[in-house]
Amino acid sequence: DGYNVAVVGATGAVGTKLIEMLEQTNLPLKNVKLLASQRSAGRKLLFKGAGIFVEELTADSFDDVDIAFFSAGGSTSQKFASEAVNRGVVVIDNTSQFRMDKDTPLVVPEVNKETLKQHQGIIANPNCSTIQMMVALKPIKELAGIDRIIASTYQAVSGAGARAVEEVKQQSREILDGELTENLTTEILPVASDKKHYPLAFNALAQIDEFAEEDYTKEEWKMVNETKKIMEDSQIKVSATCVRVPVITSHSESIYIETIEQTSVDQIRDSLEKAPGIVVEDDPSQQVYPQALNSVGKKETFVGRIRQDLDIEDGYHLWVVSDNLLKGAAWNSVQIAETLHEMDLVRV
Ligand code: A2P
């Protein structure tokens, strides 16, 4: 008999994709509960063609639930995840709230599913930019070790939520209609909680999340700290620049690595082609390389432009693209649930 699952934040950008991924999962499901704020209570959403009413999230929502997927912001997770765990629920959390907690596994199933065995009720889904980078770098780490990573991201707006997507679409319409850039509606991006807002349409903003230590943003720190935790390597050198671009879905990343042992482009390509969850698209002679638009709706991480650095012998460059709402969020979460089921770790 199947699991009762709940989606917290079911009306949001990630929640919507969680519902789609649950429609496709081979996880045995009994009941699906859709939770959001009071604003959405009573709305009807479709699951496998049948209407399900959205309910307002309260602590009691978790009675009878086995697995809950949280994607309604860090404060909602902070408030309700432990309520759920106290009721025997396994929480798979999409926010950054618990990612760096010592007792919380931070999981990309292709990379470190063994850490699920240590879970104490909450499992954290890493940051979207970190997930696709980990998928691409794991085989290279196994091949030759990695000493250093420098990542520059080109991140899609849907990572900032459904309202941010609407904001960029509206700005784009206003610009095409001849509106001056200083008159554009700017209320959310780059970061809803920050003081200033700038247009993203026809622009690129080198700020994702708020600024923090050393003038790096929190998003950049997430890539640094989460990489060290997932790779179980506190010594690995990681640095990142995270940029929001006016792409609706799929993050692209330019990743530079330095390997510990000597290897080659051919060996790297070969290891990537054999790795789970990766599609290599790399044929410059045919202009073949990963594109954000082509990866939308796909669960895999796409890797191309694999080449050696021109000056550094053990330096390599990669272009890594994946759907930020799927592998970066909803699919990775449902894949964690499937893996918990396979490892018999749901009801413990
Ligand atoms: P609602 O649609 O009712 O506001 P996104 O990441 O696209 O912005 O979506 C955020 C999701 O989190 C939405 O489903 C939203 O529900 C939900 N949410 C936001 N705040 C709360 C809250 N305090 N309690 C429950 N759900 C919330």
Boltz pocket constraint, residues with backbone or C-beta under 6 A from the ligand:
constraints:
  - pocket:
      binder: B
      contacts: [[A, 8], [A, 9], [A, 10], [A, 11], [A, 12], [A, 13], [A, 14], [A, 15], [A, 35], [A, 36], [A, 37], [A, 38], [A, 39], [A, 40], [A, 41], [A, 57], [A, 71], [A, 72], [A, 73], [A, 76], [A, 160], [A, 161], [A, 162], [A, 163]]
      max_distance: 6.0
